[in-house]
Amino acid sequence: QVHLQQSGPGPVKASQTLSLTCNISGDSVSSDSAAWNWIRQSPSRGLEWLGRTYHRSKWNTDYAESVKSRITMKADTSRNQISLQLNSVTPEDTAVYYCARLVGRGAFDIWGQGTVVTVSS
Amino acid sequence: QSVLTQPPSVSAAPGQRVTISCSGSSSNIGKNYVSWYQLVPGTAPKLVIYDNDKRPTGIPDRFSGSKSDTSATLAITGLQTGDEADYHCGTWDYSVRGWLFGGGTKLTVL
């Protein structure tokens, strides 16, 4: 059974860096049939995909245009986890952040428990 | 404003049928598979339909999905109070090269 366990601080001050990790159990971050994603949800923006990282003979990363200049996603094979860093946060980045596994022809089938991130000015 | 358009809300009585639409374009729904997610406050989102019309293990057959051209539809029959949630459609968009979600539809079971 695949399980995603998120960790990381909830409160972040404006202009600082948001950092979250997602520990994967029951699957491998290096799987050639999955991609590992970060998605956030807020009342103003709904569900918003932030980016993904996946391994297909080499590591690949795609980011949403809306955060491309501020985001870094990494895979740690030794810990079997992914991480998210979002720089220069503003109150607009306040949201519930989820990691999620993408499989098949496009389905987020497993989600982390969510982390409430509040950016204070 | 989301590129995938959903009605903000739908409602129906227990036992009834409801449909939720998701309208996109040729760069997203028109070229890709659609999935649907159930969001209940305080819980992780749940996949209820994938590949336009397939149900994951454990999702009752009261849930069904369909797609036609640049639109997709989620249908729920035999409504139960436990079905109350926000439902979001999602798909890949070749134009923005990223995943898109609909704005979400709040289902109320009266």
HADDOCK unambig.tbl for C-alpha pairs under 7 A between the chains (distance, minus, plus):
assign (segid A and resid 46 and name CA) (segid B and resid 103 and name CA) 5.63 0.50 0.50
assign (segid A and resid 47 and name CA) (segid B and resid 101 and name CA) 6.07 0.50 0.50
assign (segid A and resid 48 and name CA) (segid B and resid 101 and name CA) 6.81 0.50 0.50
assign (segid A and resid 49 and name CA) (segid B and resid 99 and name CA) 5.91 0.50 0.50
assign (segid A and resid 49 and name CA) (segid B and resid 100 and name CA) 6.79 0.50 0.50
assign (segid A and resid 64 and name CA) (segid B and resid 98 and name CA) 5.97 0.50 0.50
assign (segid A and resid 105 and name CA) (segid B and resid 33 and name CA) 6.83 0.50 0.50
assign (segid A and resid 105 and name CA) (segid B and resid 51 and name CA) 6.73 0.50 0.50
assign (segid A and resid 106 and name CA) (segid B and resid 33 and name CA) 6.74 0.50 0.50
assign (segid A and resid 107 and name CA) (segid B and resid 35 and name CA) 6.06 0.50 0.50
assign (segid A and resid 107 and name CA) (segid B and resid 50 and name CA) 5.82 0.50 0.50
assign (segid A and resid 108 and name CA) (segid B and resid 47 and name CA) 6.72 0.50 0.50
assign (segid A and resid 109 and name CA) (segid B and resid 47 and name CA) 5.70 0.50 0.50
assign (segid A and resid 111 and name CA) (segid B and resid 44 and name CA) 6.18 0.50 0.50
assign (segid A and resid 111 and name CA) (segid B and resid 45 and name CA) 6.69 0.50 0.50
assign (segid A and resid 112 and name CA) (segid B and resid 44 and name CA) 6.61 0.50 0.50
assign (segid A and resid 113 and name CA) (segid B and resid 43 and name CA) 6.91 0.50 0.50
assign (segid A and resid 113 and name CA) (segid B and resid 44 and name CA) 5.32 0.50 0.50
assign (segid A and resid 114 and name CA) (segid B and resid 44 and name CA) 6.49 0.50 0.50
